[in-house]
């Protein structure tokens, strides 16, 4: 009986987890698209051909993955 209860709990969790991962992937894709677009606008405003830096903070390089979600729009 405990095994059947556990099965009924785990079955709905698989699609929910897949949907959550899809949402995170879509948000990351949109963030990358917005960042490229804002970099392109910054280059056009500056009149230069090289990419403009997005922030003064140093870039972090590492083997791990990190998720940076920024939902606030920058002016």
N, C-alpha and C positions, 0 to 999 in steps of 0.2 A: 504494500500500500504506500509506503514511503517513496518507493521508486517511481510509482505512477504520478504521485504529487510532484516530485522533482521534475519529471518529464513534462508535465503540463506547465511548469514554471519556466523551463528552459526553451520550449518550443517558441513562445512569442518573443523571447529575448533575442533570438538570432536575427529576425527581420528588423527589429528595433535597433540593434547594434549596426546592422548594415546600413540602415537609413541614416543613423547618426554619423557614421563614417562618410557617407556620401555628402551630407550637409557640410561637414568640416572640409572635405575636398573642394566642394563648390565655393565655399567662402574663401579658401586659400587661393583658388584660381581667380576669383574676382578681385581679391586684394592685389595679386601680382599684376593683373590687367590695369587696375587703377594706378598702381605705382608706376608702371611703364608709361601710362598716359600722362601722369603729372610730371614725370621726368622729361617727356617729350615737350610738354608745354614750357617747362623751366628752360630747356635748351633753346626753344624758339624765342622766349622773352630775353634771354641772355645774348642771343645772336651767336652762339658758339656751336661748333660741330661735335664737341666731346660731351659725354654724358655728365649731367650735373649730379652732385652728391645729394642724397636724400636727407642726410643728417650729419651733424658734426661728431656724433658718437662713433667710436671705432667699430669696425665690423667684427663680429664674433665668428670665428671659424671653429668647427668641431665636428666630431664624427656623429654625435647624437642629433636627433631631430628635435626641433623646438617649434612650437606653434605660437605665433604672435598674431593675435586677432585684435585689430583696432577698428572699432565700429564708429568712432567719431570722425567726422569729416574735417579735413584740414582746409582752411581758406586758401 
